[in-house]
Amino acid sequence: MEWTRGRTIGRGSSATVSAATSSLSGETFAVKSVELSKSGFLQREQRILSCLRSPHVVGYLGYEISNEDNKVMYNLMMEYLSGGTIADFSRGDRRLKEPAIGFFTRQIVQGLEYIHSSGIAHCDIKGQNILVGEKNEAKIADFGCARAEEEAATIGGTPMYFAPEVARGEEQGCPADIWALGCTVIEMATGGAPWTRVENPLAVLYRIGYSGEIPEFPGFLSDEGKDFLSKCLRTDSKERWTAKQLLKHPFLSETSSERKRILEFDSDFSPTCVLDQGVWNSIEEQESPDVTYENFFSESPEKRIERLSLCSGEANWRWDENWIRIRSHVENVWGGDLLVDYVFR
């Protein structure tokens, strides 16, 4: 396919996402690129995305190897969606109304049901990874952490959305996506992160993995909304509902008369174009562990857990342009290998 690379719309430590234009049709799409010699992670994402075909998953358009500026580049082509992300609809002081939350959640669950039935766990469900099209269609994107369920792979994703078993470094499968879905519903409802009153990502891991707590449900949600969250946010992964079961929950029911209400978002907010807001900034790959945590991960597991238990305080966990997301392989505090996205201001 002949195409022309446009301006950069996202950049990580190794990969870059650009707007691109087809020379034949003039249509815009997104291209995620990295040097061929460093493209193992992107080729893995390509293999997963190329197997998926769903109106609720960002479209795969192909891949290509190109020579640019004396470099051999690996390029992953994907559908371009102009409506921004779910996070953009509910950031900061803005709130989605409950019918809109149910509307988007239903589409996310439909996407998860398809992905899970294909034997794939996404492993990084959150508002930033749900893109929205011109007709408010929601599509799951960013399969950089995804894997086949039977695959023995490094745990990855974003700590704030980890399920308890993931925070403990035990396993990460489809039930963990359901937990992250519940966290994303809270994100849509509140405009903030699902966990509050935590000091840093390490405190989040300890609190999620060992406290037995679940994120607080927004008080203004209906009983149906709270019951839906209760089916997602169960500390025992075996007790969580599956995506197929959740599709039958009354919180996701939709009637024709509701559709107009569902699409009536706050009049003072319209999400900006995906090309203008860096929604692809979640592409960071394979960073070295941050020096702040070097001593932590060299300590004994007992000492590390003791330090985690002392974490307290309150931090601002709202996502904005000041956050930096760093993905790194580290030995987790309970043994095993974690691929963790640390987030800092």
C-alpha positions as CSV (number, residue, x, y, z in Angstrom):
1,M,0.0,0.0,0.0
2,E,1.4,3.4,-1.0
3,W,1.1,6.0,1.7
4,T,2.5,9.2,3.0
5,R,3.6,9.7,6.6
6,G,2.2,12.8,8.3
7,R,2.9,14.4,11.6
8,T,3.8,12.5,14.7
9,I,0.8,12.0,17.1
10,G,2.5,9.9,19.8
11,R,6.0,9.0,20.8
12,G,7.4,6.4,23.2
13,S,10.9,5.3,24.1
14,S,11.2,3.3,20.9
15,A,8.0,3.4,18.9
16,T,6.3,6.4,17.2
17,V,2.7,6.8,16.0
18,S,2.1,9.0,13.0
19,A,-0.9,10.1,11.0
20,A,-0.7,8.7,7.5
21,T,-2.6,9.2,4.3
22,S,-3.3,6.6,1.6
23,S,-2.0,7.7,-1.8
24,L,-4.8,5.8,-3.5
25,S,-7.9,6.7,-1.5
26,G,-6.7,9.8,0.5
27,E,-8.0,8.2,3.7
28,T,-6.2,8.8,7.0
29,F,-5.0,6.0,9.2
30,A,-2.5,5.6,12.1
31,V,1.0,4.1,11.7
32,K,2.9,2.8,14.7
33,S,6.6,2.5,13.7
34,V,9.9,1.4,15.2
35,E,13.3,0.3,13.7
36,L,13.1,-3.2,12.4
37,S,15.9,-4.4,14.7
38,K,13.9,-3.3,17.8
39,S,10.5,-4.3,16.5
40,G,9.9,-7.6,18.4
41,F,7.2,-6.1,20.6
42,L,5.4,-4.5,17.7
43,Q,5.5,-7.6,15.6
44,R,3.9,-9.4,18.5
45,E,1.1,-6.8,18.7
46,Q,0.7,-7.1,14.9
47,R,0.2,-10.9,15.2
48,I,-2.5,-10.5,17.8
49,L,-4.3,-7.6,16.1
50,S,-4.3,-9.2,12.7
51,C,-6.3,-12.1,14.1
52,L,-9.1,-9.8,15.4
53,R,-12.1,-8.5,13.4
54,S,-14.8,-6.8,15.3
55,P,-16.6,-3.5,15.2
56,H,-15.6,-3.1,18.8
57,V,-11.8,-3.5,18.3
58,V,-9.6,-0.9,16.5
59,G,-9.2,-2.1,12.9
60,Y,-6.0,-3.7,11.6
61,L,-4.9,-2.5,8.2
62,G,-1.6,-4.3,7.7
63,Y,2.1,-3.9,8.2
64,E,5.0,-2.9,6.1
65,I,8.8,-2.6,6.2
66,S,10.1,0.7,4.8
67,N,13.4,2.5,4.4
68,E,13.4,6.0,5.8
69,D,16.3,8.3,6.5
70,N,18.7,5.4,6.2
71,K,16.8,3.3,8.7
72,V,14.8,0.1,8.1
73,M,11.4,0.6,9.8
74,Y,8.6,-1.8,10.9
75,N,5.2,-0.1,10.5
76,L,1.9,-1.3,11.9
77,M,-1.1,0.3,10.2
78,M,-4.3,0.8,12.2
79,E,-7.7,2.4,11.9
80,Y,-7.9,6.1,12.7
81,L,-10.7,7.2,15.0
82,S,-11.5,10.9,15.3
83,G,-13.5,11.1,18.6
84,G,-10.7,10.8,21.1
85,T,-10.7,8.4,24.0
86,I,-13.2,7.5,26.7
87,A,-10.8,9.2,29.1
88,D,-11.3,12.5,27.2
89,F,-15.0,12.3,27.8
90,S,-14.7,12.1,31.5
91,R,-11.5,13.8,32.5
92,G,-11.2,16.1,35.6
93,D,-14.4,17.9,36.5
94,R,-16.3,16.6,33.5
95,R,-18.7,13.7,34.0
96,L,-20.6,11.3,31.8
97,K,-24.2,10.8,32.5
98,E,-25.1,7.3,33.5
99,P,-26.9,6.4,30.2
100,A,-23.8,7.4,28.4
101,I,-21.6,5.3,30.7
102,G,-23.9,2.3,30.0
103,F,-23.8,3.0,26.3
104,F,-20.0,3.0,26.1
105,T,-19.6,0.1,28.6
106,R,-21.8,-2.1,26.6
107,Q,-19.6,-1.6,23.5
108,I,-16.5,-2.3,25.6
109,V,-18.0,-5.5,27.0
110,Q,-19.0,-6.5,23.5
111,G,-15.3,-6.0,22.5
112,L,-14.1,-8.0,25.5
113,E,-16.5,-10.8,24.8
114,Y,-15.2,-11.1,21.3
115,I,-11.5,-10.9,22.4
116,H,-11.9,-13.4,25.2
117,S,-13.8,-15.8,23.0
118,S,-10.8,-15.6,20.7
119,G,-8.6,-16.7,23.6
120,I,-6.9,-13.3,24.0
121,A,-6.6,-11.3,27.2
122,H,-6.1,-7.6,26.6
123,C,-4.2,-6.9,29.9
124,D,-4.5,-3.1,29.8
125,I,-8.1,-2.0,29.7
126,K,-8.6,1.6,30.8
127,G,-10.2,4.8,29.4
128,Q,-7.1,5.8,27.5
129,N,-7.1,2.6,25.5
130,I,-10.8,2.9,24.4
131,L,-11.0,5.0,21.2
132,V,-14.2,6.7,20.0
133,G,-15.3,7.2,16.4
134,E,-17.4,9.9,14.8
135,K,-20.7,8.1,15.6
136,N,-19.6,7.5,19.3
137,E,-18.7,3.9,18.6
138,A,-16.2,2.7,21.2
139,K,-13.3,0.4,20.2
140,I,-10.7,-1.3,22.2
141,A,-7.1,-0.3,21.2
142,D,-3.5,-0.8,22.2
143,F,-2.8,-4.5,22.3
144,G,0.8,-4.0,23.3
145,C,0.3,-6.0,26.5
146,A,-2.2,-8.5,25.1
147,R,-1.5,-12.2,25.0
148,A,-3.1,-15.6,24.4
149,E,-4.6,-16.8,27.7
150,E,-2.6,-20.0,27.7
151,E,0.6,-18.2,27.0
152,A,3.0,-17.9,29.9
153,A,3.9,-14.2,29.7
154,T,5.2,-11.3,31.7
155,I,2.5,-9.5,33.6
156,G,1.9,-6.0,32.1
157,G,-0.4,-3.0,32.1
158,T,-1.1,-0.1,34.4
159,P,-1.0,-0.7,38.2
160,M,-4.1,1.4,39.0
161,Y,-6.2,-1.0,37.0
162,F,-4.6,-4.3,38.1
163,A,-6.8,-7.0,39.5
164,P,-5.7,-8.4,42.9
165,E,-4.2,-11.5,41.4
166,V,-2.2,-9.4,39.0
167,A,-0.9,-7.1,41.7
168,R,0.3,-10.2,43.6
169,G,2.1,-11.3,40.4
170,E,0.1,-14.6,40.2
171,E,-1.7,-14.5,36.9
172,Q,-3.2,-12.2,34.3
173,G,-6.1,-13.5,32.2
174,C,-9.5,-12.6,31.0
175,P,-10.9,-12.2,34.5
176,A,-8.3,-9.4,35.1
177,D,-9.8,-7.6,32.1
178,I,-13.2,-7.7,33.8
179,W,-11.7,-6.1,36.9
180,A,-10.1,-3.4,34.8
181,L,-13.5,-2.8,33.1
182,G,-15.0,-2.1,36.5
183,C,-12.2,0.4,37.2
184,T,-12.8,2.0,33.8
185,V,-16.5,2.4,34.6
186,I,-15.5,4.2,37.8
187,E,-13.2,6.4,35.7
188,M,-16.0,7.3,33.4
189,A,-18.3,8.1,36.3
190,T,-15.9,10.2,38.3
191,G,-13.4,11.6,35.9
192,G,-10.6,10.2,38.0
193,A,-8.7,7.1,38.8
194,P,-10.4,4.1,40.5
195,W,-8.2,4.2,43.6
196,T,-7.7,7.3,45.8
197,R,-5.7,8.1,48.9
198,V,-2.6,6.3,47.7
199,E,1.0,7.7,47.6
200,N,2.6,5.9,44.7
201,P,2.3,2.9,42.4
202,L,3.9,0.6,44.9
203,A,1.3,1.5,47.5
204,V,-1.3,0.8,44.9
205,L,0.1,-2.7,44.3
206,Y,0.1,-3.5,48.0
207,R,-3.4,-2.1,48.6
208,I,-4.9,-3.9,45.6
209,G,-3.1,-7.2,46.2
210,Y,-3.4,-7.6,49.9
211,S,-5.9,-5.2,51.6
212,G,-9.0,-7.1,50.4
213,E,-10.5,-3.7,49.5
214,I,-12.2,-2.8,46.2
215,P,-12.5,0.6,44.6
216,E,-15.2,2.8,46.0
217,F,-18.4,2.9,43.9
218,P,-19.6,6.3,42.9
219,G,-22.5,7.2,45.1
220,F,-24.7,8.7,42.4
221,L,-24.8,5.6,40.3
222,S,-28.1,3.7,40.2
223,D,-28.5,0.4,42.0
224,E,-28.1,-1.3,38.6
225,G,-24.9,0.5,38.0
226,K,-23.5,-0.4,41.4
227,D,-24.6,-4.0,41.0
228,F,-22.8,-4.2,37.7
229,L,-19.6,-2.9,39.3
230,S,-20.1,-5.6,42.1
231,K,-20.0,-8.3,39.4
232,C,-16.7,-6.9,38.0
233,L,-14.8,-5.9,41.1
234,R,-14.7,-9.2,43.0
235,T,-11.4,-9.9,44.6
236,D,-11.6,-13.7,43.8
237,S,-11.1,-13.9,40.0
238,K,-13.3,-17.1,39.8
239,E,-16.3,-15.1,41.2
240,R,-16.2,-12.3,38.6
241,W,-18.7,-12.4,35.8
242,T,-17.5,-13.1,32.3
243,A,-18.0,-10.6,29.5
244,K,-20.8,-12.9,28.1
245,Q,-22.6,-12.8,31.4
246,L,-22.2,-9.0,31.8
247,L,-23.9,-8.4,28.4
248,K,-27.1,-9.7,30.0
249,H,-26.9,-7.3,32.9
250,P,-29.7,-4.7,33.0
251,F,-27.1,-1.9,33.4
252,L,-26.2,-2.5,29.7
253,S,-29.7,-2.6,28.4
254,E,-30.5,-0.1,25.7
255,T,-33.8,1.0,24.1
256,S,-34.4,3.2,21.1
257,S,-35.9,5.9,23.2
258,E,-32.7,6.0,25.3
259,R,-30.3,6.5,22.5
260,K,-30.9,10.2,22.2
261,R,-30.4,10.7,25.9
262,I,-27.3,8.5,25.8
263,L,-25.6,10.7,23.3
264,E,-26.4,14.0,25.1
265,F,-23.0,14.7,26.6
266,D,-22.2,17.8,28.6
267,S,-22.8,20.8,26.3
268,D,-19.6,22.5,27.3
269,F,-17.4,19.6,26.4
270,S,-16.5,18.1,23.0
271,P,-13.5,15.8,22.9
272,T,-10.7,17.0,20.6
273,C,-9.6,15.2,17.6
274,V,-7.4,12.1,18.3
275,L,-4.6,13.7,16.3
276,D,-4.5,16.7,18.6
277,Q,-4.4,15.1,22.0
278,G,-1.7,12.4,22.1
279,V,-4.1,9.5,22.7
280,W,-1.4,7.2,21.3
281,N,1.0,8.2,24.1
282,S,0.5,4.9,25.7
283,I,2.9,3.2,23.3
284,E,6.0,3.4,25.6
285,E,7.9,0.1,25.5
286,Q,10.7,-1.5,27.4
287,E,12.1,1.3,29.5
288,S,14.8,0.6,32.1
289,P,13.5,0.5,35.7
290,D,13.4,4.0,37.2
291,V,16.3,4.7,39.5
292,T,13.8,5.7,42.3
293,Y,13.0,2.0,42.6
294,E,16.4,0.5,42.2
295,N,17.0,-0.1,45.9
296,F,13.5,-1.3,46.4
297,F,13.8,-4.1,44.0
298,S,17.2,-5.2,45.4
299,E,15.7,-5.8,48.8
300,S,14.4,-9.0,50.2
301,P,10.6,-9.7,49.5
302,E,9.9,-9.4,53.3
303,K,11.6,-6.0,53.5
304,R,9.8,-4.8,50.4
305,I,6.4,-5.8,51.7
306,E,7.2,-4.1,55.0
307,R,8.0,-0.9,53.1
308,L,4.9,-1.1,51.0
309,S,2.7,-1.5,54.1
310,L,4.1,1.8,55.4
311,C,2.9,3.7,52.3
312,S,0.2,6.2,53.1
313,G,-1.0,9.6,52.2
314,E,-3.1,11.1,49.4
315,A,-2.0,11.9,45.8
316,N,-3.7,13.3,42.8
317,W,-4.2,10.4,40.4
318,R,-6.0,12.2,37.7
319,W,-4.7,11.6,34.2
320,D,-3.5,14.6,32.4
321,E,-0.7,15.7,30.1
322,N,1.8,16.0,33.1
323,W,1.8,12.2,33.6
324,I,4.7,10.1,32.3
325,R,4.1,6.4,31.7
326,I,7.1,4.1,31.9
327,R,6.9,0.4,31.2
328,S,9.6,-1.8,32.6
329,H,10.5,-5.4,33.5
330,V,11.2,-5.8,37.2
331,E,11.1,-8.6,39.7
332,N,8.0,-8.1,41.6
333,V,7.8,-8.0,45.4
334,W,6.3,-11.4,45.6
335,G,8.6,-13.2,43.2
336,G,8.2,-13.5,39.4
337,D,8.5,-11.0,36.6
338,L,6.3,-8.0,36.2
339,L,6.0,-5.6,33.3
340,V,4.9,-2.5,35.1
341,D,3.8,0.9,33.8
342,Y,4.9,3.4,36.5
343,V,3.2,6.8,36.3
344,F,4.8,10.0,37.6
345,R,4.3,13.7,37.6
